[in-house]
């Protein structure tokens, strides 16, 4: 059983390493955008991109990840191949754009990098909280059991 668990952990680490490498080559702020798009926080993004954590990436998040991270076709193919190897039959990514919309805000420059980052964090945390709340309402309306997710608002903007 330990060998099977080790193989599973290695398979998960393989696709997480591919995602981390892709994110490392994206503009700063991509992780925060991904957290907001998924309705989660930066801690969750750290977990799903850290090969050291054997926690799998939920299949329903794949299309959003591909859209926000702008994975090239070759990156997407390589990632999906590794994901399928780790989770046979579980891949739900269709390559369809995630349902969502964009809103562009112009914010005042507060004259200090840390203050600007704090404002950005507060706005992203608020958006993540709204997404979390509306998804919870949707699940409740459908009579589904609500999972206990990470609390939104725990994201961290690093300076």
C-alpha positions in Angstrom: 0.0 0.0 0.0 2.9 2.3 0.7 4.2 1.9 -2.8 0.8 2.8 -4.3 0.6 5.9 -2.1 4.2 6.9 -3.0 3.4 6.4 -6.7 0.2 8.6 -6.3 2.2 11.2 -4.5 4.8 11.3 -7.2 2.1 11.6 -9.9 0.4 14.5 -8.2 3.8 16.2 -7.6 4.6 15.8 -11.3 1.6 17.9 -12.5 1.9 20.4 -9.7 5.5 21.0 -10.7 4.3 21.7 -14.2 1.8 24.2 -13.0 4.3 25.8 -10.6 6.8 26.2 -13.5 4.1 27.7 -15.7 3.0 30.2 -12.9 6.6 31.1 -12.3 6.8 32.3 -15.9 3.6 34.5 -15.6 3.3 38.1 -14.5 3.2 38.8 -10.8 -0.3 38.9 -9.5 -1.3 35.8 -11.5 -1.7 33.7 -8.3 -3.9 36.4 -6.8 -6.0 36.5 -10.0 -6.3 32.7 -9.8 -7.4 32.8 -6.2 -10.1 35.4 -7.0 -11.3 33.4 -10.1 -11.6 30.2 -8.0 -13.2 32.0 -5.1 -10.4 30.8 -2.8 -7.4 32.4 -1.1 -3.7 32.5 -1.7 -3.1 29.7 0.7 -5.2 27.3 -1.5 -3.2 28.4 -4.5 0.0 27.7 -2.7 -1.3 24.2 -1.8 -2.3 23.3 -5.4 1.0 24.6 -6.8 3.3 23.0 -4.3 4.6 19.6 -5.4 5.4 18.8 -1.7 1.7 18.7 -0.8 0.0 15.5 -2.0 -3.4 17.2 -2.1 -4.8 16.8 -5.6 -6.1 19.7 -7.7 -9.9 19.4 -8.0 -10.8 18.6 -11.6 -13.5 21.3 -11.7 -10.8 24.0 -11.3 -8.8 22.9 -14.3 -10.5 25.1 -16.9 -10.3 28.2 -14.7 -6.6 27.5 -14.1 -5.9 27.1 -17.8 -7.8 30.4 -18.6 -6.2 32.5 -15.8 -2.7 31.1 -16.2 -2.8 31.3 -20.0 -1.2 27.9 -20.5 0.2 27.4 -24.0 -1.2 24.4 -25.9 2.0 22.4 -25.2 1.9 23.3 -21.5 -1.8 22.3 -21.3 -1.2 19.0 -23.1 1.7 18.1 -20.8 -0.2 19.1 -17.7 -3.3 17.1 -18.7 -1.2 14.1 -19.5 0.4 14.2 -16.1 -3.0 14.9 -14.4 -4.6 12.0 -16.2 -1.8 9.7 -15.1 -2.3 10.7 -11.5 -6.1 10.6 -11.7 -7.3 8.2 -14.5 -10.8 9.1 -15.7 -11.1 12.2 -13.5 -10.2 14.9 -16.0 -13.1 17.2 -16.7 -11.3 20.0 -18.4 -13.0 20.7 -21.6 -10.9 23.6 -22.8 -14.0 25.8 -22.5 -13.5 29.3 -21.2 -14.5 29.6 -17.6 -17.7 31.3 -16.9 -17.0 34.7 -15.5 -16.5 38.3 -16.4 -13.9 40.9 -15.9 -14.2 44.2 -14.2 -11.4 46.8 -14.4 -11.0 49.3 -11.6 -8.8 52.4 -11.4 -7.5 52.8 -7.9 -5.7 55.7 -6.4 -2.0 55.4 -5.9 -1.5 55.6 -2.1 2.1 56.6 -2.5 3.5 53.6 -0.8 4.0 50.1 -2.2 2.8 48.3 1.0 -0.3 50.5 1.2 -1.1 49.8 -2.4 -0.6 46.1 -1.9 -2.8 46.1 1.2 -5.6 47.8 -0.8 -5.2 45.2 -3.6 -5.3 42.4 -1.1 -8.4 43.8 0.6 -10.2 44.1 -2.8 -9.2 40.6 -3.8 -10.3 39.2 -0.5 -13.6 40.9 -0.7 -14.2 39.5 -4.2 -13.2 36.0 -3.1 -15.6 36.4 -0.2 -18.4 37.4 -2.5 -17.7 34.4 -4.9 -17.6 32.1 -1.9 -20.9 33.4 -0.6 -22.7 33.2 -3.9 -21.5 29.7 -4.5 -22.6 28.7 -1.0 -26.1 30.1 -1.8 -26.2 28.2 -5.0 -25.3 25.0 -3.3 -27.9 25.6 -0.6 -30.6 26.4 -3.2 -29.7 23.0 -4.9 -30.0 21.3 -1.5 -26.3 20.3 -1.6 -24.2 19.8 1.5 -21.8 22.7 2.0 -18.2 21.6 2.2 -16.0 23.3 4.8 -13.5 25.2 2.6 -10.7 27.5 3.6 -12.1 30.8 4.7 -11.7 33.5 2.1 -9.7 36.5 3.2 -6.6 34.7 4.2 -4.7 35.6 1.1 -1.3 37.2 1.6 0.2 39.8 -0.7 4.0 39.6 -0.4 6.1 42.7 -0.8 
